[in-house]
Amino acid sequence: MNIYLLRANLNNSYWDDWFDKCFGMVIVAEAEEAARTLATTAGGAEDSAVWQDTAFTTCELVGTASTVSESVLLTDEHWA
């Protein structure tokens, strides 16, 4: 399994209204597509489709995990 860091692309004005949104996640998945799909169910009040769109978010491979199954490990949420 791979470990991915998904983050909001803060250069996109979509994220200007910061409240009740998730700005990043650490996800264990086999591939980037699977990580982005998991992200759509773990976000905040933002439109879940932003996690599938490279204009709104980034997805970076940061490591591997041999004993962890597919899951969301951590979220960075900003609630008002």
N, C-alpha and C positions, 0 to 999 in steps of 0.2 A: 504494500500500500504506500501511497505517496501522501505527503503533508503539503497542503496548499495554504497560502495566505491570500485571502480575498480582501480587497480594500476599495472603498469609494474613490472614484476619480474626482478629487476636489476641484479640478479645473473645469468641471462641468457644473453649470449653474443649478442643476437639479438639486444639488445638496445644500444650497444656500439656506433653505429653511431646515435647520439642523435638528429640530426637536422631534422626538419619537421615532428616530431612524437608527438603523444599525449601520455603522461605518466600516466595519471590518469583521472578519471571521478567520479562524484557523480550522481547517477541515481536512479530515483523512478520507481519501478516496482513491480509486484506482486510476482515474484520469481527470483532467481538467473539466471535461463536460459533466462528469458525475459530481465533482465538487461544486460546480455552479448550480446544478440541479438541487443538491442538498441546501445550498444557500437560499434558494427561493422559499424554503419552508422555515428558515431559522431567522429571518430578518425582523425588522421592526415594522413601522407603519408605512415605510416606503413601498412603492410598487414592487412586488417580488420579481418582476421581469427585469429590473435593473441589474440583477445579479447574473443574468444571461447575456447582457449587452456590454461589449468591450468599450463602448463610448462612455459608459457610466461607471464601470468597475474594472479592476485589474485582478488577475489571478496568477500568482507566482508560485512555482514549485520551490519549497524551502527544505525539503528533506524526505526521509522515508521512515516508515514505522512497520516493524515486522510482527508486532503482537496486537495491534489495534485494528478493530474492524471499522468499516465506513461509518463516520460520525462527524458531528460538529463538536469541536473541542472547546472553542472559545468564541464569544461574540463581543464586540465593542458597540454598545448601545448608548444613545443619548436621549434621555426622556425629559420632558418638560414638567 
